[in-house]
Amino acid sequence: MGSIRDWHALYAEVYRCLKPGGWFEHLDYHIGITSDDDSIPHDSPLYTWGDTFIAGGEKLGQTFRVVDGGRNVPWFEEAGFKGIRNHRFKLPIGGWPADPKWKEIGLLNQQIIIDNLEGYVMFIALNVLGWQYAELQEYLARTRKTLRDRSVHSYFPV
């Protein structure tokens, strides 16, 4: 996410390298964090999480909006892929889902985000968006707090 400069070229190269009958799976998600019950506080870093990355990606010329609205499907088609299937679901953050499978996935996803949060944000915040280090640390602390808040029912649209 945010690391590919030319998605058209990547898909064309993948297609070129596949044997006849081969397939390619691309799993990605919308960078914006959302909820269905408006449980993300509007003053929370999660509320503007996606905007932060989208702004940084635009400055870098490397989009974080690859799958938004099926944007990448025409890129697959241009590369020569046929029979493209697009499966959408909600990737929960935290243990809020009632279904045991999605609860476990949500808890794992939450821990992965918390453990890697600084690495996700640091380069874009400091080097691309011009934040100060103290500002970044405050943002990270508020983000961790919101991620641990059990009343927030957040997810990434996949």
Secondary structure, 3 states (H helix, E strand, C coil): CCCCCCHHHHHHHHHHHCCCCCCCCCCCCCCCCEECCCCCCCCCHHHHHHHHHHHHHHHHCCCCCCCHHHCCHHHHHHHCCCCCCCCCCEEEECCCCCCHHHHHHHHHHHHHHHHHHHHHHHHHHHHHCCCCHHHHHHHHHHHHHHHHCCCCCEEEEC
